[in-house]
Every structure is written in C-alpha cells, then in structure tokens.
Amino acid sequence: MSGDGGHSPGDDRPTRGSTYVVGDIQGCFESLQALLAEVGFGDADRLWCVGDLVNRGPDSLAVLRFARNLGDRFACVLGNHDLHFLAMVYGGHPHRATDTMESLLAAPDCLELAEWLRCLPLLIEDRNRLVVHAGIPHVWTIGMAREYAREVEAVIQGPGHAEFFRGMYGNEPALWRDDLEGMDRYRATVNYFTRMRLVDAEGRLEFSHKGTLDDLPPGYAPWFSYPMQVAGTLYFGHWAALNGATGQARIIGLDTGCVWGRTMTAVRLEDGATFSVAAAEPSP
C-alpha cells in the first residue's frame, strides 16, 4: 500500500537515486523487505532509519546484517533498543524476558555487528533535515544538540565504551543542566535523544507515559509541542502510540507500530512521498 497520494514508486525519482527514511524496524525483517519492494528500492537508492533496528521483532540478526551490507548507502541513529543490545554485549546487562535477541547474541558475527552498531551517531544532519530517535528537547538549540551528541558518540566509540554501557541505565538526572558531568551528563543526553516522549516546561523528562496524547500527566506535554529552534524537517521514531501523528508539518513521526502488528512507514526525502506496508510479522 502506498500512502503518497497516488505516486507509483518510480514516479519522479531522481536519476541518481532516492533516500528513504524508515521508522523503527525492531527486528521486523520481512516487513522491511516488503516496504523496500513497495518503494522500488534499487542499487542507487539509500536507506536511513530513525533507530531501533533491533529487538521485540523476530529477526534482529537479519536486519543488522542487511543494514551493514548496504555500506555507505545506509545511515541510522542509535535508538534505545540498539543501545540495550550494546549494553548486553559490552556492559554485562542481561537479556530480559521481553527481549528477542537470543539469535543475534548467539551469532558468530555478533561482536562484529556490535562494533559496527556502536559507530552509529545519535543525530544525523543533512542540509535542512535532522534525524533522531526520540526527539530534541526545546531547552536545547540545534547547536547544543549537535555538541552533546558528539560528546556521547565519542564515548560510545572510544576505549571507555564498556564503562559507559555498565552505567547507562537510569532515569536520573531527569532535568538537563549545563554543568552536568561524567556519567550523569552522558545518561541525560542519551535519555533525551532515545527515550524522551513527555517533558515539562523546564525540560524535565517523564518516563512512564508511553500511550497516546490522551490522559497526559499534569504539567507534561509532548516534547514537540513546545517552541523549538528547528529549521527544516525533523524525523523521529520511538513513540509508536502516536502512529506518526504530531500535528506539526515539519516534525515527522515514523514509528507506526510495525512490531505491534500495525504498519512500517518510510518517507522519500526528495519529494516527501510516504509509503506504508502492513506488518508481515505477528505482533508479540
């Protein structure tokens, strides 16, 4: 099913290939392949993702192998489930009952895939486009977001990554301060980039609400409802209950709940055409 208002996949495509940004894949490899077939993904095309390549779906291993094999035709930001996989590999965290990464962890190329994954960024900037997993808080400028992303990426990609993954988990500090240091600073940065849904006017994170925009806890609102210093278009995932709806023309939600049995969605960046396919995998 194409949701782009009547375009067929080949209409108006640049001769040098197109770039498609896809919502959370979460191990739904069959759905990803169906979506790429729907858009007519070819050898000159590029695939971007808003993060959460792995977990909850049935074939995280196939997703990572496919993405890695695309080489420089693939770009992705880290999502919270990607970081969770890395925390198991490098930080000694256990595989939880709700996780579905046994085959990935047992694969002979698991460490090779983890090494590739931990080199992915938290923020992608391309001309007037931004890609993040959960969002950017209104208390940051884009320059601040860029700076903080690069700080944490350097730690994740550097020799201290194991220590980072051992200490990554936690909800504190829930409010950004410029004087945060060390693991508190890194944890807060990661939580804003990969776990944020609701914040208050000061930018304080609320972690418990994962549902729709109905019955929000008092004092909190969706991060994208506050005035932001974002020029261009921002693409994000993470919040499946929104089904992509933000009410903001330039803030595009792409997690449409494939892993929960709904759809997988992608946008073609060159013309904004939107494509969706029904989930091929059974919901958990």
Secondary structure, 3 states (H helix, E strand, C coil): CECCCCCCCCCCCCCCCCEEEECCCCCCHHHHHHHHHHHCCCCCCEEEECCCCCCCCCCHHHHHHHHHHCHHHEEECCCHHHHHHHHHHHHCCCCCCCCCCHHHHHCCCHHHHHHHHCCCCCCEEECCEEECCCCCCCCCCHHHHHHHHHHHHHHHHCCCHHHHHHHCCCCCCCCCCCCCCHHHHHHHHHHHHHCCCEECCCCCEECCCCCCCCCCCCCCEEHHHCCCCCCCEEEECCCHHHCCCCCCCCEEECCCCHHHCCEEEEEECCCCCEEEEECCCCCC
